[in-house]
């Protein structure tokens, strides 16, 4: 008789605990249900990035002397450089002279956006940009040939979202125009050289 009473009390205690935990969960759910929305309507609203945000690189091909310092500093070996002959900086213009820069590419399938490539650069030609999206349809499109972009007057690729939404969204139009002008966004995310 005594054991059945204990079992009955345990049964009702379990039911009480179940309802108590459901009420606690519902209280938390309802609290968040009526809180203000924190998501933004991207791409119609611009994402606010921290000043030191590290996005897709911006590369000034006319300043690069192809010294390979950035490629050597890269911990994942995602930077590819090829030149025809040694290059040096012209002190008057600040532009690279000498051999031709044949290839400067970054494989964004490997890049971890650490910013270590910006530190050893003696000409400050590579910067961490503010573009956060490099959507593409193939793996080959994830390898950005910055040398080819430099020949078009660009420092960074024009993202697909910017090409498709520039005519509808004003801030996207402004960002696309900045990229097409070859203007560097900022250098705040670069790791300063010592």
C-alpha positions, -999 to +999 in steps of 0.1 A: +000+000+000+028+024+009+047+019-024+016+026-045+011+059-027+047+069-033+044+059-070+012+081-073+029+111-057+059+107-080+035+105-110+018+137-101+051+154-093+063+145-128+031+160-143+037+192-123+073+194-135+062+189-171+037+217-170+061+240-151+088+235-178+062+241-206+052+273-190+088+285-186+094+277-223+062+295-234+072+326-213+105+328-231+089+323-265+063+350-259+089+374-246+108+371-279+076+370-300+068+406-290+104+420-290+114+444-318+127+429-351+165+429-354+169+415-389+173+439-418+158+436-453+190+430-472+197+441-499+171+468-496+187+480-464+225+484-462+244+462-437+264+482-413+299+468-410+324+474-383+353+497-394+378+468-393+355+443-411+375+421-435+358+415-468+368+407-504+403+421-511+409+453-530+440+452-551+458+481-568+476+463-596+495+493-608+514+495-574+522+458-571+559+449-575+551+412-574+575+406-545+555+375-533+555+388-497+517+385-495+518+350-509+545+339-484+525+354-455+493+336-465+487+307-442+465+288-466+484+295-499+455+310-517+474+339-535+490+332-569+515+356-584+534+355-617+556+381-634+577+384-665+607+401-648+616+419-615+595+450-608+602+481-587+584+512-576+589+545-595+594+571-567+579+599-588+546+582-596+544+555-570+535+530-597+553+498-604+577+496-634+599+469-649+586+435-657+549+428-664+526+414-638+512+384-655+489+370-628+477+381-593+449+358-582+432+349-549+413+317-544+383+325-522+375+289-517+406+288-495+409+324-481+400+328-445+401+366-445+428+368-418+443+400-433+479+387-430+486+394-467+482+432-461+510+435-435+541+426-454+532+445-486+559+471-492+538+491-516+504+489-498+487+476-529+465+450-512+437+459-487+409+441-470+377+455-486+341+458-475+324+435-500+310+406-481+295+385-509+312+368-537+284+346-549+291+326-581+278+297-601+311+277-604+342+270-584+363+286-610+345+319-604+357+318-568+393+324-581+395+362-587+421+372-612+429+407-599+454+414-626+426+411-652+404+433-631+432+459-629+433+460-667+396+470-666+403+497-640+388+477-611+403+470-577+378+444-567+352+423-585+317+437-590+294+413-571+264+397-588+241+413-562+254+447-572+250+441-609+214+428-605+202+454-580+220+486-588+191+500-608+166+494-580+185+502-548+203+535-543+230+523-519+239+494-542+241+518-572+266+539-551+287+509-542+288+496-578+298+531-590+326+532-564+339+498-575+337+508-612+357+540-605+385+519-590+382+536-557+395+518-526+368+515-499+390+518-468+422+504-453+410+502-417+409+464-417+445+460-429+471+448-404+495+477-400+531+471-408+556+476-379 
